[in-house]
Amino acid sequence: MREAYHKELETITEALVEIANLVGSAMGRATGALLDTDLQVAEQVISTEERIEELQRDLEERAIAVLARQQPVATDLRMVVTSLRMSADLERCGVLARHVATVARRRYPAHAVPQDLRPTILEMGQLAQRLMAQAADVLITQDVDAALRLEQDDDRMDELHRMIFHHLMDDRWHHGVETAVDVTLVGRYYERFADHAVSVARRVVYLVTGERADDYLPDTPLMP
């Protein structure tokens, strides 16, 4: 019975990793669709959200079943409850990837991103995908140090987000209001996606240590 119980907990973590990989891939493909005006890829990303929602619902059902049948305590209880919150973060990332793809679809066959901002948007998309890959890795390894470093890596996303606003406010902006709105929205989508990846990593810190990331001290003994 105990072995089956721990297997149930493992499948919840595995589901989280699967969703994290799926939303990371979706954002990578959404970025490609946006910059390459690829309508087919944009449509594929938009349809991927159904699969993400399906996986999230399945994960939630498993977690609730564990709570009902096993009544976990201590670390196991933290794991189940925290997984539900991570699942919500990851589902939101799927929505944000869909939003990026929707901008690409809405502007097709035109480019939503002007040439002078393409390098910035490309870096934001690549960084978002990389942060989510790191979050997925942290879910597997439960490496607290790596989880904390993720927040530091997110600083670059914040910097890129600020760069977009500086560009939009520049007197030399000549791409019009519609493009400015698209770029503003896309920049926000990437920034929020990264925030959710960081949130997943911070929840791993809580899962492993029993302390919130802001309060955790490296020399603090881990809670059972």
C-alpha angles and dihedrals in degrees: 000000000000092000091052090049093054089046089057090053091049092053090055091055091045090053091052091052091048092052092046091053091046095051091044090053091045092055091048091052092044089056090051091049091049097050097036096040088234107168095183093055091045090055091048091053092049091051091048090071090074090060091047091052090048092053091047093052090049091050092050091050091051092048093049090048090053091050092050099044104032104028091210122207137198114356094003092053091048089050095053096043093044091048090058090054092046089051090057091050092051094046088054089053088056089054091050092051088051090051091055090049090048091056089053091049094046093053097040126162088020123072113255092198120059118231095252092057098042095093091052094048091045091053091048091052093047092046092049091052092046093050091052091049088053090049090052090051091050089052088058100041098032086214105171094195092053090047091054092047090057090071090054090051088054090065089080090057090053089050092051090048090055090048090059092055092048088052093049092049093050114113088230093066105122104160097098137241098288093057091044090056092048093049092046092052095045092049090052092049092055093045092051092045089056091047090056091049088053090047090056090051092048090052089054088057089054092045093053101036105027088233132100115254092247091055100039118113116195093230094051113115112247116254119238 
